[in-house]
Amino acid sequence: MPTAQQAFEESLLENVPLAPMTTLGIGGPARFFADVMTTDALIAGAAWARRLQLPLFVLGGGSNVVVADAGFPGLALRVSITGLEIRFDDQAVVITAGAGEEWDSLVARCVANDWSGFECLSGIPGRVGATPIQNVGAYGQETSETFELVEAFDLASERLVTLSAAECEFGYRTSRFKTRDRDRFVITRVAYRVLAGGKPSIRYADLQRYLAERGLERPALAQVREAVLEIRRSKAMVIDSADPDSRSVGSFFVNPTVELEQFEQLKRRIQSQGERGSNIVAFPLSGGRVKLSAAWLIEQAGFKRGYVHGRVGISTKHALAIINRGGGTAREIVELKELIQSRVFDLFGIDLTPEPVLIGM
Ligand SMILES: Cc1cc2nc3c(=O)[nH]c(=O)nc-3n(C[C@H](O)[C@H](O)[C@H](O)COP(=O)(O)OP(=O)(O)OC[C@H]3O[C@@H](n4cnc5c(N)ncnc54)[C@H](O)[C@@H]3O)c2cc1C
């Protein structure tokens, strides 16, 4: 019987192109690559990379990464640990899923069982293991509302650990995994708590409008899932090989949040620039903060839908999505990102933060 270390070394591949493993379809090869199906293989892979002093990069479904054209000089570990455990706890259902499970299959399964908590998160590509990284969210719902526990291999202490939701420090499209502990934990399993027979969450204006227009006053979870998928399709926010606008990482920038005072200053600044001021798109948050629409800022800065920059550009359906128009490079993506950031900053004094993770650059 081979040891986990031997089994890992046998599964190791060299110079593996990463572009086909990403939704953007961009990026060079990984010097070493392994698809790990078990926690033991993952731990063996991490130990191997440490011994050789190679950098480690953890890949899921590749839907939120921009890989450098030169690729990644160390070990890319794709976490493909599968498996679901379901436990009932009164009205709640606790689902523990392997990090390699497809996120949207889990959502579909919950909706089919009439378990609420994920319905607005329908159609988001990627895998379970990445959902805590940026606290995946959409249409008024966030995964942080359902996280129970995150199991991970801690590369610092070289131990398997279990983190509570509070310990993950979730925020809007962020967590400790994306900030102070970036690259420290490899997530192996995630436990979520959803509600059996719960009501759908319909907080987002676009979704409310869509359902009202169809006379769906008390929609079932499945109707909410269908509505979300339909709205997302119209914005190329579901992966569709027939739609080149979906060759993206979804939204490229997070919506900036500012203090009320900064918002008032921004309004004055915009009004002084002429016609733009009156229709600034922003949403009040609790605690006196305001969320600005990154898409609005980008369009106002002159980057309209369909904007072209070499072989990359902006989706014709959504100003927030940077797309690979065919044969694009990471260099072009980064150039366009920087162009947008500097023009938005010059005009509005707002720093746009990218949502995807840049790998090897
Ligand atoms: C069309 C489209 C629409 C999208 N819509 C949304 C949306 O509405 N809301 C939203 O929040 N996101 C959205 N995204 C972004 C993306 O789908 C999510 O962030 C998703 O969770 C990424 O999952 P992944 O498995 O593809 O992660 P990857 O892209 O493979 O990795 C993303 C990051 O997570 C890390 N990571 C992945 N797996 C693990 C693991 N097991 N342990 C530790 N680190 C790990 C990686 O190292 C990397 O830093 C969209 C993307 C696309 C292409």
PDBQT file of the ligand as one rigid body, heavy atoms in Angstrom, charges set to zero:
ROOT
HETATM    1  C1  LIG A 401     -19.719  34.327 -14.690  1.00  0.00    +0.000 C 
HETATM    2  C2  LIG A 401     -19.284  34.495 -13.258  1.00  0.00    +0.000 A 
HETATM    3  C3  LIG A 401     -20.172  34.986 -12.316  1.00  0.00    +0.000 A 
HETATM    4  C4  LIG A 401     -19.776  35.154 -10.981  1.00  0.00    +0.000 A 
HETATM    5  N1  LIG A 401     -20.687  35.633 -10.077  1.00  0.00    +0.000 NA
HETATM    6  C5  LIG A 401     -20.336  35.781  -8.783  1.00  0.00    +0.000 A 
HETATM    7  C6  LIG A 401     -21.281  36.271  -7.819  1.00  0.00    +0.000 A 
HETATM    8  O1  LIG A 401     -22.428  36.579  -8.139  1.00  0.00    +0.000 OA
HETATM    9  N2  LIG A 401     -20.874  36.405  -6.541  1.00  0.00    +0.000 N 
HETATM   10  C7  LIG A 401     -19.622  36.073  -6.130  1.00  0.00    +0.000 A 
HETATM   11  O2  LIG A 401     -19.335  36.208  -4.941  1.00  0.00    +0.000 OA
HETATM   12  N3  LIG A 401     -18.717  35.584  -7.017  1.00  0.00    +0.000 NA
HETATM   13  C8  LIG A 401     -19.034  35.433  -8.321  1.00  0.00    +0.000 A 
HETATM   14  N4  LIG A 401     -18.114  34.983  -9.227  1.00  0.00    +0.000 N 
HETATM   15  C9  LIG A 401     -16.745  34.689  -8.784  1.00  0.00    +0.000 C 
HETATM   16  C10 LIG A 401     -16.494  33.196  -8.438  1.00  0.00    +0.000 C 
HETATM   17  O3  LIG A 401     -17.374  32.367  -9.105  1.00  0.00    +0.000 OA
HETATM   18  C11 LIG A 401     -16.598  32.923  -6.950  1.00  0.00    +0.000 C 
HETATM   19  O4  LIG A 401     -15.712  33.751  -6.241  1.00  0.00    +0.000 OA
HETATM   20  C12 LIG A 401     -16.276  31.450  -6.618  1.00  0.00    +0.000 C 
HETATM   21  O5  LIG A 401     -16.502  31.207  -5.258  1.00  0.00    +0.000 OA
HETATM   22  C13 LIG A 401     -14.848  31.049  -6.953  1.00  0.00    +0.000 C 
HETATM   23  O6  LIG A 401     -14.768  29.653  -6.816  1.00  0.00    +0.000 OA
HETATM   24  P1  LIG A 401     -13.667  28.785  -7.518  1.00  0.00    +0.000 P 
HETATM   25  O7  LIG A 401     -13.779  27.399  -7.000  1.00  0.00    +0.000 OA
HETATM   26  O8  LIG A 401     -13.758  28.932  -8.984  1.00  0.00    +0.000 OA
HETATM   27  O9  LIG A 401     -12.335  29.463  -6.956  1.00  0.00    +0.000 OA
HETATM   28  P2  LIG A 401     -10.977  29.766  -7.727  1.00  0.00    +0.000 P 
HETATM   29  O10 LIG A 401     -11.216  30.786  -8.776  1.00  0.00    +0.000 OA
HETATM   30  O11 LIG A 401     -10.327  28.512  -8.160  1.00  0.00    +0.000 OA
HETATM   31  O12 LIG A 401     -10.126  30.422  -6.553  1.00  0.00    +0.000 OA
HETATM   32  C14 LIG A 401     -10.476  31.683  -6.042  1.00  0.00    +0.000 C 
HETATM   33  C15 LIG A 401      -9.634  31.973  -4.794  1.00  0.00    +0.000 C 
HETATM   34  O13 LIG A 401      -9.982  31.038  -3.780  1.00  0.00    +0.000 OA
HETATM   35  C16 LIG A 401      -8.850  30.258  -3.402  1.00  0.00    +0.000 C 
HETATM   36  N5  LIG A 401      -9.333  28.892  -3.167  1.00  0.00    +0.000 N 
HETATM   37  C17 LIG A 401     -10.090  28.122  -3.985  1.00  0.00    +0.000 A 
HETATM   38  N6  LIG A 401     -10.358  26.945  -3.397  1.00  0.00    +0.000 NA
HETATM   39  C18 LIG A 401      -9.741  26.968  -2.192  1.00  0.00    +0.000 A 
HETATM   40  C19 LIG A 401      -9.628  26.039  -1.114  1.00  0.00    +0.000 A 
HETATM   41  N7  LIG A 401     -10.194  24.826  -1.147  1.00  0.00    +0.000 N 
HETATM   42  N8  LIG A 401      -8.905  26.412  -0.023  1.00  0.00    +0.000 NA
HETATM   43  C20 LIG A 401      -8.298  27.626   0.047  1.00  0.00    +0.000 A 
HETATM   44  N9  LIG A 401      -8.364  28.534  -0.942  1.00  0.00    +0.000 NA
HETATM   45  C21 LIG A 401      -9.085  28.208  -2.043  1.00  0.00    +0.000 A 
HETATM   46  C22 LIG A 401      -7.881  30.351  -4.564  1.00  0.00    +0.000 C 
HETATM   47  O14 LIG A 401      -6.539  30.142  -4.132  1.00  0.00    +0.000 OA
HETATM   48  C23 LIG A 401      -8.126  31.761  -5.017  1.00  0.00    +0.000 C 
HETATM   49  O15 LIG A 401      -7.431  32.647  -4.187  1.00  0.00    +0.000 OA
HETATM   50  C24 LIG A 401     -18.468  34.802 -10.571  1.00  0.00    +0.000 A 
HETATM   51  C25 LIG A 401     -17.572  34.309 -11.537  1.00  0.00    +0.000 A 
HETATM   52  C26 LIG A 401     -17.969  34.161 -12.858  1.00  0.00    +0.000 A 
HETATM   53  C27 LIG A 401     -16.998  33.613 -13.865  1.00  0.00    +0.000 C 
ENDROOT
TORSDOF 0
